[in-house]
Amino acid sequence: MLYRVLTIIGGLVFVVALFALLWFFCKKFLEHHGVTDQLSDRTTALATWTFAGISVGLVFAVVGAFVLGPWAFYRTLRGHGVAISDGAAVWWGFGIVAASLGITAAGFFGFLAIVGAY
């Protein structure tokens, strides 16, 4: 029973870690493209919608996260008026999603191995 509780708490911690990674990568992306006006608010909006796309994509199939996450990134980015081509925006979104999910998944599987659930 203790392992189940630890796994649930660990899972919640890694959900927060995933959002934090998305926020960090989105902030670095916006800074790289010269966005300085309302950077924190724009970063939060971009990370939130990208996280929502990943979440909905994970519900349908794991591959869906790699489709809906970048699409949500692209659609939100279009609303911020960042000077970047559509194709580059989608690829940046895919890279941010893949990096964030990869780091989070590796950490979570390591956590599961430590608690003996995997």
N, C-alpha and C positions, 0 to 999 in steps of 0.2 A: 504494500500500500504506500509506503514511504517513497518508493521509486516512482510510482505514478504521480504523486504530488510533486516530487522534484522535477519530473519530466514536464508536467504542465507548467510549472513556474518557469522552468528553463525555456520552454517553447514561447511563453509570453515575453520573456526577456529578449529572445532572439527576434521576435516580431518588432519589438522596439529597436533593436539593433539594426534590423533591415531598414526601417524608416530613417534611422539616424545616418546610415550609409548612403541612402538615396539623397537625403538632404545635403550631406557633405559633397557628394559628387555633383549634384545639381548646382550647388553654390560655386564650386570650382569651375563648372561649365560656364555659368553666367559671368563669373569674373574673367574667365579666359576670353569671352566674347565682348568684354568692355561694358557690361551692365553694372552701373553703380547706383542708380536711382532706385530706392526702395528695394535694395538687394535682399534683405531678409524676408520681406513679404513675398517677393517674386519667387524666391527659393522655396519658401514654404508651400506656395500654391503649386509650383512645378513638382515638388516632391510628393505632395499629397495626391495629386491626380495621377502621377506615375505609380505610386503605391496602390491606388485604387484600381488602376488597370492591371497591375500584377496580381492583385488579390482576386479580381474577377476571373482573370485568366487561369489562376491556379485552381479555381473551383471547377472549371470545365475540363481542363487537362493541363498538365505541367507545361506543355508546349505553348498553351494559350497565354501564359505569363510573358513569353518572349515575343508575342504578337501584340497583345493589348497594352502591355507596359510601354513599349516604344511608341505605339500609336497615341496613347494618352500623353506621353512626353511631347510628341510632335504637336498635337492639337493644343496643348497648353502653351507651348513655346510660341506658336503662331499668334496667340493672343497677347504676348508680351512684346511683339515687334522686334525681336532679335534678328539682326542681319545675318542670316544663314540660309543656305539653300534647303529645299524640302528634303532632298535625299540625305544631305549631311545631318539634318536634324533627326531623321529616323535612325541613322547609323549611330549617332551620338546617344540617342535614347536606348538603342539596343545594347551599346557598350556599357552604359550606366546600369541598365537592368541586369545584364549578365554579370558584371563585376559585383554588384550588390548581392544578387542571389547566390553567386558562387562563394563569396566570403562568408555569408550567413549560413549557407548549407554546410560548408566545411566546419565552421565553428559548432553548429548544432550536432553534426554527426560525431564530432569529437566529444561534445558534452554527453551524448547518448552512450558513447563507449566508456566514458569515465564513470557514469552511474550504473553501467552494466545493463542498459536496456537495449543495446544494439550489439 
